[in-house]
Amino acid sequence: MDFSFTFKNKLKPGSTPKPAPSAAESQFNAIRGCGINPIPKVTLNILTAGQDAAAFDAQPFQFLLCLLAGFNEAGEPLSDDIYLLNHQGITAEGDYSANIAHLARITKGALPLEDLRDALDADNAQATVAFTLDGEAVEWTVPIAESTFDPTVLSGLAGIAAQRGDGARLGACALEGFSLIVFLTEHDLAELAETTCMQWTVIE
């Protein structure tokens, strides 16, 4: 008996097969399953407009995640789930505050910092980051080194967020001069690492 009919293509006459998803589309769908989503008005077409399609193959997931972690021409974030931290981006007063505000944004309430401000003291080669947390004033003084975002500031913020994140933690994937930062549970972070084949770690 011939059972080959069960495997016949059921396309309508004259129709063509649906093309395979692009690398960008496949990666986009995969990371959304790991909790990394664009803001509602940002579609894949908007995200990839003007980008070289080959870049998504050359840097699987990394290129797409860097796009998602960025901003549109109006300075609005493309995603509230991921942020690209420039480690050499502290060049003027306000840079610390701007970066910390974006880290607070992706924690969705786990970093309820108020009166956030910073100051650079070039004479003493140090920076001060200050804010109010639960009504108490907090001030961190850190060294200035080659315009670098001091890792102790990131660790301090991670500690605060871990206490309030209902199991979620700040996690990072180190790139050259940058870090992709997310706020996920350790289980979701492990899934993101497995899906993207990138090295993600919890920030301690």
N, C-alpha and C positions, 0 to 999 in steps of 0.2 A: 504494500500500500504506500502511496506517495504522500508524505506529510509536508512536502516542501511549500505548499500553499500557506502554511502558518507563518512562514518567514518572509512572505512577499511584502514589498514596500506598499503601504496603503495610501500613498499620495494620490491625490486626484489627478486625472489626466491633464497634462499641460503644466502642472505645478512643479516647483523645484524644491529640493531639500532645504531646510533651514540651515543657514551657515553656522559653523561652529562659533561659539563665543570667543571674542578676542581675549588676549591675555589680560587686558585691563578689566574687562567684564568679569572674567573668571575670578580674578584676584579680588575685585570689588565685592562680589557675592560671598566669597570665602571669609573675608575679614568682617563682614557684617554679621556673620554667624559667630564671631568672636567678640561681639560687643562694640565694634568700632564702626560708627555710622556718621554720615554727613548730617548737617542740619537739614530739616525737611525740604527746604527750597533748593537744595543743591543736588542735582542729578549727576549720573555718571557722565553724560554728555557735557554738562557744564564743567565738571571736574577735569575732564581730559581735553577740553577744547584747546587747540593750539599746541598740544603736546605731541612729541614724536612717539608714534606707536611702538617703535623698536625699544624705547626706553623701558617699557613695562616688561619686556623679555630680558633686556640686559641687566636690570636690577629688579628681579621679581619681588613684589610686595613692597620693597623699600621705597621705590620711586612713588608708588601710589600712596603709601602712608605719609611720605613727606608732603605730597600735594594736599592730602586731607588735613595735615597738621598746620597748614598755612592759612592764608587770608585772601579774600578777593580784592579787587581794585579799590573798593571803598574801605578796606581795612577791617572787614567783618570776617570772623572765623568761619572756616568751611566745615568744621566739626567741633562739637563740644566734648569729644571723647579722646582727643589726642592733641598734643602740643609739641612743636619742635623747638627745643631749647638751644640757643646759641651760647656755647660756653665762653666765647670770647666777645660777648655782646655788651659788657658793662663798660661803657665809654663815657657816660654822663649821668648826672643825677636824674633819677626817674627810671633808669633802665632796670634796676633791681625791682622796683615797684611794679613796672609793667610786666615783667616776667612772672613775678609772684602772683599778680592778679590773674594771669592766664592759667597758672597752675591751680589756683583756687577755683577758677571757672570749670575746669575739667573734673574737679572733685565733687562738684554739685552739692555744696554745702558742708563738706567735711573740713574745709578750711575757712571758717567764718571770721576772717580777719577784717577789722575795721581800722580806720585812720591809718592806712598803709602809707608809709613814706620811707625815703632813704636819703642818705647824704654821703658824699665822697669827700674824704680828707686827704688830698694829695700830699700835703706836707708830712703827714704821719703814715702815709701809704696804707690807709685803711678806709673801710666803708661801714656805715651804720644802717641797719635795716630795723625799722620800728613799726609796731602795730599794736592794736588793742585786741585782746582775745578774752571773751567772757568778762569784759569790764576791767581787765587787768592790763597794764602797760607792759609790753615786751620789747626788749631792745637787744639786738645782736650786733656786735662789732667784729668785723672780719677783715683780714688783710686784703689789700688790692695787689693782684699779681697778674700782669699782662691782660688787663681788662676781663679777667676770668670771673665767672659766676662761681663763688666759693662753694665747694661741695658740702661744707657744714651747714650752709643755709638750706640746701636741698634736703639734707638729712633731717634737719630740724622740722621742716615743713612736712616731711614724710612721717615723722613721729606723731605730729599733731593730727594729721589726716588718718593715720592708722587707728587712733583712739576713737575716732568719730565715724569711721567709714563703713561700719556694719560688715566687716570682713574684707572690704576692699582696701588695697594698698597702692601707693604710687609705685609704678614700675617703669623701667627704662631700658632702651636699646641704644647702645653707644654707637655713634657714627663718627666720622672724622670731624672733630670740632663741634659736633652737635650731639644731642640725645633726643630720641623720640620718647615722650613721656605719656603714660596712660594711667588710669585709675581703675583697677580691676581686682577681683578676688584672685588669690594665688592659683585657683583652679582655672579661671578664665585666662590668666596670664600664661599658664602652661599650655593651654589650647592655642593661644595666639602664637606662642613660640613654635609649637608643632606645625601649625598651619603655614606660617610664614618661613619656617626654617631660619629664623633670626634669633639672636641671643637676647632674650628678655630676662631681666632680673628684678627682684623686689628691691626698692631703695631702702636701705637701712640707715 
